[in-house]
Amino acid sequence: MTYEIKLKEGFFKTQVYYLTVGSGQIILTPQEHDDKDQVVINGDELQSVSIMSRNRTSPELEIVTSTNIYDGNLSAQIDLKKLAGDLDQEFGLKFVLQR
């Protein structure tokens, strides 16, 4: 399944990405599609993936790998329950949902 997110790229800048979950991977593709900018995170690289909703209009997403941390906000239109289920199914104990 593919979801729209806004990833932080610097102190004040965000960019829209499509987050795809499946086959033991997270794929981040910029909305302004350019394959060289696509980020593929394999399950063995992933340390954790977290969703923090905390009564906000747009929940936060944090993906931690051995080399990077990706922070962003989820679109308000995302089915949070579906995304949480997809991440839990693919990554089990590496996934955390904080409400």
N, C-alpha and C positions, 0 to 999 in steps of 0.2 A: 504494500500500500504506500502511496505517496502523500506527503503532507507539506503544507507551505509554512516556512518559518523565516524569521528575520535573525540572521547571525550578526553578532557584533564583529566589526572589522576595524579596530582602532578605538580610540577613546569616545568619539562622538558619532561614528559612522556605523550604519547597519546596511546589510544587503539581503535581498530576498533570495532564499534558496528553496529547493524542493528536497525534502528528506524522504528517502526511500528505505524501508526496512524489509529485509528478506534474505534468505539463503545465508544466514549467519553474518550479515553485513549491514552497515549503515552507509548509504550513499548520499552525499550532499552535492547537489547540482545547482549552480547559480541560475536564477530565473533568466538572466541574459546569457543563455546557454553557450558555453565554450568548454568542450571536453577537457582541455588542458587544465581548467580550473576546478574540475570535478574532484571531490575528495571521497575516496573509498576507504572505509574503516572496517577491517576484518575483526571478527570476534576475538581472535587471539591477541590483537593489539588493544582492544577495548579494556579499560580498567573499570569504568562505570559510566552509566547513563542515567541521568536524574531529571525528573519533572517536578517542579515546585509550583504548586498552584496558589496556596496561601491567600485565597479569596481575592485574587487579582483578576482583572479583565483579560489579561493575556499571560498565561502561565509561562514560566521560564524553563528553558531546557539547558542542561549542561552535559556535554560529552567529554569524558576524560580518557585520553589514550596515553601510551607510554611517552609520547613526544609532544602532544598538544592538548589544549583545553579549548573546546568550542562552546561559547555561550550564546544564547539567543532567546527570542520570545516566540511563542507559538501563536499562530493566527487565532482570532476569536472564533472562527468558523470551524476549527478542528474538533473532531469528535475525540475528546480527551480519553474517554473510556476505551475507544478502539485503538488509539495510539499506545496507550498503556498496555493493553492486551497484546499488541504486536511486539512491543519491546520486551515484555515479560516472557512471551513465548520464545523469542529468539535468543534472549540473553540471560534469562533466569535471575540468579542472584546478583548479577552485575547491574540490574535495573532497580531503581529506587523511585517510588512515588511519594512525594511529601505533600500533604494537604494542609 
